[in-house]
């Protein structure tokens, strides 16, 4: 059995790799995408990244999930606890679902494409990429926070693109509709309950 002290030393030695999986992949990422990011940002050969991932798997920090011929890497609870700085009891295991895998595949394919072809993004180092690309992309936020990210781009950053304005309007409309639907549903449920008694 590997001690927590040993696990912590593995996490500290591989902080960039673990943080990459956590921040860009939300704790779940295709092996080939991890290798591509590590090569782009840190000049690390894919074979070296794979060796590190196998070491982390042996230390019970990551889990390898094999889907046919595809390998997905998932952060385990210790890695999440280390990265988030919270108690184990407050950590939930990452669930591997088809929708998460599809979203992950799409998002990382888009980002890696941008890293290859976009002349501005290509020049960013890892930290500048996280500082400049990560906070202003709706790819990385929870579904209900996309409006806040777009609003910040629109108002604070002065990016007055028609597309952003239209997207904000659509999100506002969705919010209004969902609230009115929830209110109708709540009233309907209450009326059913009162009739039942």
PECOR-V42561 format. One record per backbone hydrogen bond with DSSP energy under -0.5 kcal/mol. CO is the residue of the C=O (numbers start at 1). NH is the residue of the N-H. E is the energy in kcal/mol with one decimal. If there is no record, write none. Layout:
co	nh	e
CO	NH	E
CO	NH	E
This chain:
co	nh	e
3	7	-2.2
4	8	-2.7
5	9	-1.9
6	10	-2.0
7	11	-2.5
8	12	-2.6
9	13	-2.0
10	14	-1.1
12	15	-1.0
14	18	-2.4
15	19	-2.8
16	20	-2.2
17	21	-1.8
18	22	-2.2
19	23	-3.4
20	24	-2.0
20	25	-1.0
21	27	-2.5
21	28	-0.6
22	26	-0.8
25	28	-1.0
27	75	-2.5
29	73	-3.4
30	34	-2.2
31	35	-2.5
32	36	-1.8
33	37	-2.6
34	38	-2.7
35	39	-2.0
36	40	-2.4
37	41	-3.1
38	42	-1.7
38	44	-1.7
39	43	-1.1
45	48	-0.5
45	49	-2.0
46	50	-2.4
47	51	-2.1
48	52	-2.0
49	53	-2.4
50	54	-2.2
51	55	-2.0
52	56	-2.5
53	57	-2.1
54	58	-2.3
55	59	-1.5
56	61	-2.7
56	62	-1.0
57	60	-1.6
61	76	-2.7
63	65	-0.6
63	74	-2.7
64	66	-0.5
65	67	-0.6
65	72	-3.1
66	68	-0.5
67	70	-2.5
70	67	-3.1
71	31	-2.8
72	65	-3.3
73	29	-2.4
74	63	-2.9
76	80	-2.0
77	81	-2.8
78	82	-2.5
79	83	-2.6
80	84	-2.7
81	85	-1.9
81	86	-0.8
87	90	-1.4
88	91	-1.8
95	97	-0.8
97	101	-2.2
98	102	-2.4
99	103	-2.4
100	104	-2.7
101	105	-2.5
102	106	-2.2
103	107	-2.9
104	108	-2.3
105	109	-1.7
106	110	-2.2
107	111	-2.6
108	112	-2.5
109	113	-1.7
110	114	-2.4
111	115	-2.6
112	116	-1.1
113	116	-0.6
113	117	-2.3
114	118	-2.4
117	119	-0.6
118	122	-2.6
119	123	-0.5
120	123	-0.6
121	124	-1.4
125	129	-2.5
126	130	-2.4
127	131	-2.4
128	132	-2.5
129	133	-2.7
129	134	-1.4
130	135	-0.8
134	137	-1.2
137	140	-1.0
142	145	-2.3
143	146	-1.0
145	149	-1.7
146	150	-2.5
147	151	-2.6
148	152	-2.2
149	153	-2.1
150	154	-2.4
151	155	-3.2
152	156	-0.8
152	157	-1.9
153	159	-2.3
158	160	-1.4
159	161	-1.8
161	165	-2.1
162	166	-2.7
163	167	-2.3
164	168	-2.5
165	169	-2.2
166	170	-2.3
167	171	-2.5
168	172	-2.4
169	173	-2.2
170	174	-2.5
171	175	-2.3
172	176	-2.5
173	177	-2.6
174	178	-2.7
175	179	-2.2
176	180	-2.4
177	181	-2.4
178	182	-2.3
179	183	-2.3
180	184	-2.2
181	185	-2.6
182	186	-2.6
183	187	-2.4
184	188	-2.5
185	189	-2.6
186	190	-2.3
187	191	-2.5
188	192	-2.0
189	193	-2.1
190	194	-2.4
191	195	-1.7
192	196	-1.8
193	197	-1.1
